[in-house]
Amino acid sequence: MSSRREGFDPVSGLRDAMGGLMDRGMLFGDRGERGAGAPPRAQAMPVNVFEAEEFLMVIAPMPGLREEDIDISVRGNTITLEAGERADLKPESGKRYLRQEWHYGPYQRTVELPYAVDAESAEATFGNGVLTVRVQKAETERIRRIQVKTTSPAGSGQPGAWQAGEPTRPS
């Protein structure tokens, strides 16, 4: 008696289905499905956002790009990272990719930050295909430490001490 499951490999089926999605560009900006000559849609890149007491850092991988390919804008509590597609990394005429899972742009990502930031303080570095943007939190968003001063005992005549004859102590 033969089983219907004979020859069925669920892992291969899943791998083939995922490969088909990637080939059609559903995971990487709809590449190849938009028609000849259509400009590629920008793909979102993953980011990491770190917080310190005075600043935020946004880190994003941008493989194959140069610093002159990248545009960064900061407004309020949002930061936008953009980069064009590198023409020199496109396949040469007459060649075609059999599988292209690693793209070289265009990239576009807008990240809403948890705080307003000071756009004038933004600094960006780019090395080994990784963009790092450091931006100060806006003054209104920074933690302000308030020093607590000790007062003298009541009736001592020192500033801040309660004087005899005051009707009530404020709450």
N, C-alpha and C positions, 0 to 999 in steps of 0.2 A: 504494500500500500504506500502510495506516494503522498507526501505532505505538501501543502501549498506553501509552506514556509521554506521549503528546500531551496537553497540558493539565494535566499533573501538576507541581505546584510544591512541592518538599520544604520550603522555608522557610515557606510558608503553612501547610502541614500541621503543622509543628512549632509555629508560633505559635498555631494553633487548639487544639492539644493542651495547650499550656502555659496558655492562657487558660481552658480547661475545668477544669484542675486548680485554678487560682486561684479561679475562680467557685465551685467546689464547696468551697472552703475548705481543701483539703488542705495548702496552704502557710501558711495563716493561721489556725490554731486551729480548724478544722472548723466555721466559721461557716456558718449556713444549713442544715446537714445534721443538726442536733440536735433539730429539732422546735420548734414554736412555744412560746414561753414559757420554754424552757430557758435557763439562764444561760450566757453565752458562756464558753468555756474560755480561760484565760489564755494569752497568746502569749508566747513567749520573744523577747526583744529581743537584738540583737547587742551585745557589749561589747568594749571594749579594756581591757587590764590593763597598767599600766606599773609598773616597779620603779625605785626610787632606793635609795640605801644604807640609809636609815632608814625609808622608808615605801613603800606601794603605792597606786596610784590606779586606780579602776575608773570608766570613762566609758561611759555608755549613752544612746542617743537615746530620748526619750519625747515624741513630738510631741503637741501639743494638750493637755498636762496642766498643772496648776498644782502648786506645791510642796506644798500641803495634800493632794493626791491621792496622794502618794508615801510609801511606808513602807519603811524600810531596817533590816535587822537583821544583826548581826555576831556570830558565835560561833566560837571556835577559829580554824580557817583557812577558814571559809566566810562569804560575804556574800550576803544575799538581798535582791533589789530587787523591790518589788511596787507596783502602782498599779491603782486601780479604773478602770472604764470611765466616761468622762465622759457623764452623762445629757444634758447640753445639746448634745452633738455628735452625738447619734443623729438619724437622719432623722425629720423631722416626720411626723405621722400623714397618711396619704394619699400620701406620696412614697416612692419606692423607688429604690435605687441601681441603675443599669444596669451599673456596674462599681465595685467597692469594693476597691481594692488597698492603700489607706492606712488603717490602723485606729488608733483612739484608745484602745486598752486593751480589756479589762484586760491588764496585763503581769505577768509573774512570771519571775524568773530567779535561780537560785542558782548561784554561781560558787565553785568550790573554788580557793582561793589556794595558791600554792606554799609559803607560810609561815604560822605562827600569827601573829595580829595582836592588838593591844591595842584591844579594843572601845571602851574609854573614850575613846580618842584620835580616834575617827572624826568626820570633818567632811564635810558634804555641801553642795554648791552646785547651783543649778538655774538655767539661763538659756538662752534661745533654744531650748527643747525638748531640752536636753542636760543630763543629770545627771552630776555629777562627785563621787565619794566618795574622800576621802583618809584613809588609816588607817595608823598607825604599826605597824611590825613589832614583834612581842613582843620584850621584852628578850633572851630566849634565842635569838632568831633574828637579832639584829643582829650585824654584824661588829664584833668588838672588836680594836682595834689594840693590840699589845703592844710597848712600847718595849724595845729591846735595849740593855743597858748594857755598856760596855767594862770589862774587868777589867784589873788591873795584871799585869805579868809575874810569873812564879812566883818565890817567895821574897822578894817586896818587903814583906811584912808587911801589905799592904793587904787589906781585906775582899774576899773573892771570889778572892784569889790562892791558888795552890796552895802549901802550905807544904812545906818540905824535910822529909823523913821520912814523908810520907804514903805508904801502901803502893801504891795505884794510883789512877789518875784515873778517876772514874766515866764510863761511856759514855753 
